[in-house]
Amino acid sequence: MTDITTQSTASWRDYYEMCKPRVVMLMILTSLVGMLLAVPGMVPVDILILGNLGIALVAGSGAVVNHLIDRKIDVVMKRTHNRPIPQGRVDPLQAGIFAAVIGLAGMAIMMIWVNPLSAWLTLASFVGYAFIYTGYLKHATPQNIVIGGLAGAMPPLLGWSAVTGTIEADAVVLVLIIFAWTPPHFWALAINRKEEYAKSGIPMLPVTHGERVTKIHILVYTAILVLISVFPSLIGNSSLFYLAAAVALGAGFLHWSVKLMRRPEPSTAMDTFRYSIVYLALLFIALVVDHYLF
């Protein structure tokens, strides 16, 4: 296993990697959708750019704190042992300073050029993910991803509040969609990485309760997700176009969840995980298309 004391020179790519750019990009997509759905026309350009930049910087800071807190666990997991801190390319102190700098920069942008409500909600999301989930819940309960998922579900509300300065029911529905999406998304990955999580000591559901229980949970939460995903149409905020897209995408997710439980192949867990990412991206894109064209 890789030695955590290995030393090498850090590059900008190491700091970029610690920000979990692919995760942050998905968050910004949902934040952008929240902004676009908040107004009938176009979002003011300054809010569009500065709001998403501030959210991205704070989200990146949370990701760096996640790397920092999990550095000893990352050493024993194949998926994460090549990260910059376990490999010694970035010193923990350097990572902490970097997280503070980009996090404070993001908060300053939100507070000065966006609005205080959106800034405080962004800070709450950061604290929830970086400290409550990563620092405590992740190690305390196999329901960690359910309870801690609220922090990761916040970006649509952050985007909405960046534009309006308010918290409204339509934005909360978007949060609920991601909140319901997070458990089946993450548990599919956890099934694939069960042995690594067992070795790390993290009480993930496949480790503590077995794969069958986890697969039942995935199917139940997927069904809940599909129901919540049609709420925008049921409450009159979207047309038949979005409803059709939500049903079709939801049917695809249910297909993978059923296959994972009843006739899985070696790749089915990761295929379900990958589909879940495509599902969320296309669902939120469908919301925007519906908002402007129908």
N, C-alpha and C positions, 0 to 999 in steps of 0.2 A: 504494500500500500504506500501511496505517496507520502513522503515525509513533510509535515507541516512547516518544518523549519527551512525547507529549500528556499534559496534566495536567488532572485534574478531581477533585472531591471523592469520596472513597470512601464507600460506604454499607455497612450490614450485609450487604446482598445480595452485594456484591463478596467479602467474606470467606466468606460462605456458599458462593458459587460456587466459590471456590478449594478448598473441602473436597470437591468432587465428590460432592454429596449423593446423586445417583442410584446412583453406584457404591457408595458407603458403605452405602446402604440395602440393596442386593443382598447385600453382604458381611454385614450384620447379619442378614438373613434366613437365610443359611447358618450364621452363628454361633448364632442362635436354634435352628435345627434341631439343631445339634450338642449344645446344652444339653438340649433335649427328649428326644433319643434316648439321652442318657447315663443317664437315670433311668427307672424304670418308672412313676412317678407324675409329680407336678408339680415343677418346679424351684423351689427356695427363692426367694421374691420378691426378697430383697435381692441375690442373685446374678444373677437374671434382669435386674434393672434396672441394677445397678452394673456387672456384667460387660459387658453390651452397651454401656453408656455409655462405659466405659473403652476398649473395643475401637473404638468409633465415633470417639472423640476421637483416639486414636493413628492410626487409619486416615485421618481427616481431616487430621491433621498431615502424614502421608506424602503426601497429595494436594497440600497446599500446597507442600511441598518439590518435588514434581513440577512444579508451576507455576513455581516459582522457578528450577529448573535449566533448564527448557525455554523460558524466556521469550524467548530470541532466536530459537529455532525457531518458536515460536508466532506470531511476527510475520508469517512468510511462508506460513502455512497458513490457508486460508479457514476451516477448522473451528475454529481456536483464536485467530485474530488479535484477536477481540473480548474476550479474557480480561482480567481486571482489571490484571494487571501489564504486558502489552504495550501496553495502552491508557493506561497511566500513572495509572490511578485508585488503584492501590496501589503504594507504593514497595517495592522489593525488601527493604530493611531492615525495613519494617513487616511484610511477609509472613514474613520469617524470625523475627521476634519472635512473631508470631501462631502460627506453626508450633511454636515452642518452648513457648509457654504451654499450648496445648491438648494437645500431645504429653506434656509433663510432668504435666499434670493427669490425663490418661488413665492414665499409668503409675502415678501415685500412687494412683488409685482401684483399679487392678488389684492393686498391691502391698499396700495397706493393708486393703482390704475384700473382695478376692477371694482370690487365693493367688499365691505367688511364681512357680510354674511357669507359670501362665497369663500372668503379667506378662512373664516373660522370653521366652516364645514370641511374645507380641504385639510385644515390642521387636525380636525377630529378624525378624518379618514386616515391620515398619517399615523396618529397615535394608535388608532384601532388596529391597523395592520402591523406596524413596526414593533409595537410594545405589547398590546393586549393579546394579539394573535400570536406573533412570532415569539415573544418573550414568555408568555404564560399558557394560553389556550392550546397551542400546538403540542405542548408536553403534558397537558393536564387531562384531556378527555378525547376519546375517539370521535366525538361530535365536534372536534375543533374547527373543522372547515365550515360546518353549518353555522356555528355561533360567530366565528370570526369572519364569515363571508360578507357580513354587512359592510365592513370597511371597503372591501373590494367592489361592492355593488354601488358605491356612491357616485362615481364619475358623471352619470347622466344628470343627477341632481346638482352636482357642482357646476356643470355647464349651464344648466337651466338657471340656477341662481346667479351665475355670473352675468347673465343677460338681463334678468328681471329683478334681481335683488330680493326674490321671494322664494318660498317653498310652496309648491302647488301640488294638487293631487295627481295631475298628469305626470309630473316628474317622479313622484313616489311610485307610480306604476312601473316606470322604467327601472327604478331601483329594485322593485320586487322581482322583475324578470331576471335580472342578473343574480339576485339573491337566491332564487330557485335554481338557476343554471349552475351555480358554483359547485354544489355537492356532486352531482353526477359527472360534471367535467373533471373534477379533481380526483374523485374516487376511482374513475376509470384509469387514470394514471397511477394511482396508489396500488391498484391490483397488479399492474405491470411491474411496479417497483416494490412489491410486498417484502421480498427478502431483504432488500436494502433498508427499508424502514424498520424491519425487525432488528436488524443489526445495529441501527442507530439508536434504538430505544424509543422512537416516537410512536405513541399509541394510535396509529392510523387504524381505521375501521377494519381493513382486510387482515391486519395483524391481530387485533384484539378479538374480533368476532368471526373471522373467516371470510372467504370469498363469496360464499352463497348469500350470507346475510348482507354483504356489501352490494352484491348484484341486485338483491331485492330492494335495497335502499335506492340504488341508482334508478331502477324502474319506477319506483314510487315518486321520487323527486322529478324525474323526467315527465311523468304524467301531470304532476302539479305545475311544472314549468309550461307545458303545452296549454293548460287551462289558463294560467296567468297571461300567457303571451297573446291571447285573443281579447283581453280586457280592453285595449285601445279601441277595438271595433265595437265591442259590446256597449261601451259608454259613449259611443258616437264621435270619437276623436280620429277615426281612420275609416277608410272605405273598404269595399269588398276586395280591392287589390291587396291591401295589407293582410286582411283576414285569410285570403287564399294562400298568400306567402307563408303566414304563420302556421297554418294547418299543414301545408306541404312540408315545410322545414321540420315541424314538430313530428310529423309522421316518420320522417327520416331518422330523427333522434330516437323515437320509440322503437323503430326497426333495430337500430344498433343496440339499444338497451335490452330488448327481448333476445336478440341473438347472443348477446354477452351472457345472459342468464341460462338460455336453453341449449344452444349449440355453439359454444365458443370455439374458435380456433386460436392458435398461439398469438396471432396478431390482433384479435378482436378487441382487446382492452385498449390498445393504442389506437386502433382505427376509430373506436368510440370517442376517445379523447380528441383525436384530430377532427373528427366530424363536429364535435361540440364547439370547437373554435370557429369553424366555417359557419355553423349554425348561428352563433351569436352575431358574427359580422354581417351575414346576409339578412338576418332578422332586423337589425338596426338600419341597414341600408334600405330595406323595404319600407321602414317607417318614414325615412326621409323622402324617398320617391313618392310615396303615397301623400305625404304632406304637401309637396309642391306640384304634383301632377294630377291628383285626383280629388 
